[in-house]
Amino acid sequence: MLDILGSISLTALTILFFGTLVLAGAGNGAWRRRLAGIGATWMATIVALAGLGLFSRTGRLGIFVLSAVVFAPIIAGGIALARSRRVQAFASSIPLAVLVGVHVGRLLGAFFLALDQAGRLPPTFARSAGYGDVFIGLTALPLAWAIHRRVSGWWVMALAWNALGALDLTSALTLGVGSAASPLRFIFETPDSGAVGVLPWALIPGILVPLFMLTHVVVFTRLAARARGHERMTLPHAA
């Protein structure tokens, strides 16, 4: 039953998350169709690799493949944000409140806690990732409202929230790798973290974690750009 609920919820979240970002950003129909095609191909690839069992294999292969599908989109997205003006323009056109609000989907981090209770994930990894995601998810919509309304102190709140959100993902990745049955293991709890390498849970590290991390990167750049702009406006003019 837990796997069925996970399949429905995680598939819906993946589609809604990606679709919201695509529709919220500026661009014509061709650009949106291209992005949608990238998303569909990405999801199909993750499902295929997980279905073949490549993520859940013990030893070096499983952790190497899973790490690759997590970090490759983050690195590729970071490079595109740094070098492509079109990607920069698209990312800048998405309302900051939307970039924060989509993290309400991290409430599904409660599945980590459910898998822990079912004895399918190591406690250290599951509880850290689960409680961290639930906290970020619970605070996402109130913060998005504060950003939209430009309430006093919204910039500081957004910066602190974004840092915590990125730290939560980094911690979850570290503990997940450290709990896996591989030469990199440093948390020897039973069971290992292999459950996140099989469907439907492979959608979390394979798609959702990179998407969430990339939105954190965009939020950081947007907040930094606003701070620089504010500094320029407040600098005294030379005589």
N, C-alpha and C positions, 0 to 999 in steps of 0.2 A: 504493500500500500504506500509506503514511504517513497519508493522509487517511482510509482505512478504519479503521486503528487509532485515529486521533484521534476519529472519529465514535463508535466503540464506547466508548472510554474516557471521553471527555468527557460523553457522554450518561449513562453509568452513574454517573459522579461527581456530575453535577448532580442526578440523582434520589436517590442515596444521601445526598448532603449535605443537601438540603432535607428529605428524609424523616426523617433522623436528628434534625434540629433539631425538626421537628414532633412526632415521637414522644417526644423527650426532655423536652419542656416540658409543664407541667400544662395540662389543658384537657379538655373533654368531646368527644364524637364530632363534634358539630356544628362546634365551633371548629376541630378538626383537619381536617375536610372543607373548611371555608372556606379554611384556609391551603393545603391541597393544591390547591384550585381556583385560588387566586392563583398558586401556583407553576406549575401547568399552563398557565394563560393567559399568564403571563410568558414561559415557554419557547416556547410557540407563536408569540407575537409576535416574539420575537428570531429564530426560525427563518424566519418569514415575511419580516421586513424584510431579513435577510441573503440570503434566496433571491431577493428582488427586486433585490438588488445595491445597496441604498441605503447600506450601510456602506462599500463599496469604491469608490464614485465619487470621482474626483479633484476637487480644488477644495474650496470651502467646504461643499457639501452633505454629502458623505460624512463629514467629520470632525465636522460639527455634529450629524448624526443619531447617529453612534456615541458622541460625547461625551454626548449627551442620555440615551441608554439606559444609559450607565455611571453618570452622576451623579444622574439622577432617582431611582432606587431608593435610593441612599445618602442623599440629602436627605430623601426621603419616610420612609425608615426611621428616620432621626435625629429627625425631627419627631414621628413616632409614639412613639418611645422617650421623648421629652421630655414629651409631652402626654397620651398615652393610658395610663390606669392598667392597663387590661387587657393592653396590649402590654408595659408595664413588669413586670407580674406574670408574664407568660409568659416573658419574657427572664430574669427573676430565678429562675425555676423550673428552667431548664436547668442541669444541673451544670456548674460551671466547667471540670472536666476534659473534658467533652464539647465545650464551646465551643473548647477548645484542640485536642483530639484530632482534630476534623474537618479540621484543617489538614494532616493527613497527605496529603490529596488534592492538596496543592500539589507533591507529588513528580511529578505530571504536567507540571510546569513543564519537565521534561526534553524535552518536545515542542518548546519554544522552541529548545533546543540542536539538536534533530534538524532543525528547519526551517532553522536557520542553516547546518548542514552541507549541507543540500540546496540552499542558495543561494536560499531563499525569504523570508528575513527579514534585515534589516540587523544586522551583528554586534553593535554597541553595545547596541542594544535587546534582541536575543535573548539575549545572554550575561548581561547584567545581570538581566533578568527570569528567565531559566532557572536560573542558579546561585543567585539569591536565593530563588526558590520551592523549589528542591530542599533548600536548607539549612533553611528554615522547616519543610518537610515532614518532613525527617529528625529534627528536634528536637521535633516536636509530640507524638508518643506518649511519649517519655521524660518530657517536662515534664508531660503529662497524668497520668502515673503518679505523679510527684512531688507534684502538686497533690492527687490523690486520697488519697495516703498522708500528706499534710501533712508532708513531709520538711523538715528545717531549711533555711530560706532560700527556700522555694518561692515566697513572695510576690514577693521581689526578682527571682528568676529569671523568673517569669511576667510581671512588669512589663517587664523588659528584652527578653524574647522578643516580647512583644506590640508594643512600640515598634519593634523591628526588622522585624516582620512588616508593620506598617502602613507603615513607611518603604519597604519593598521594593515594596509595591503602588503607593505614590505615585510612586516612582522609575520603575517600569515604565510607569505611565500617562503620565508626563511624557515619557519617551523614546519611547514609542509614538506619541504625538501629534507629538513633534518629528521623528519619522522618516517621518511620513505625507506623501503628496503633496498638500499643502495650503498655503495662505498662512502657516500657523503653523510650517512646517518649519524646523528649525535643525540637523538632522543630515542631511547630504546623502550618505548611503551608498547603494549599490546592492545589492539592490533596496530599495524603500521598505517600510513596515510594512503595506502593504495586505492581506497574507495573513491578518491577524487579523480582517479585515472580511468574510471569506467563510466558508461552512460547511466543516468543523465548527468551525473555530477561532474563529468569532464567538461561540461559547458562552462563551469565556473572558472577554472584556470585557463581553459582554452580560448574563451571569448570575453567573458564578463570582467575578469581581472584586468586584462589589457585595456578594455574600453574604459573602465573606471579609472585606471591609472592615467590614461591619456587625457581624460577630462580634468583630472587633477593638474596635469601639466598645463593645460590650456588655461585653467583658472589662475594658476600661479602667474603665467605670462600676462594675463589680462589685469590682474591686481598690480603687478609690477609696472605695467604700462601706465595704469591710472596714477600710481604713485609718482612716476617720473613726470607725467603731465602736470600733476598738482605742484610738484617742485618747481617746474618751469614757470608756472603761473604765479608762484609766490616769491620767486627770486627778485630782489630789487634790481631795477634797471640801472645800467651804468650811466654815469653822469655824462 
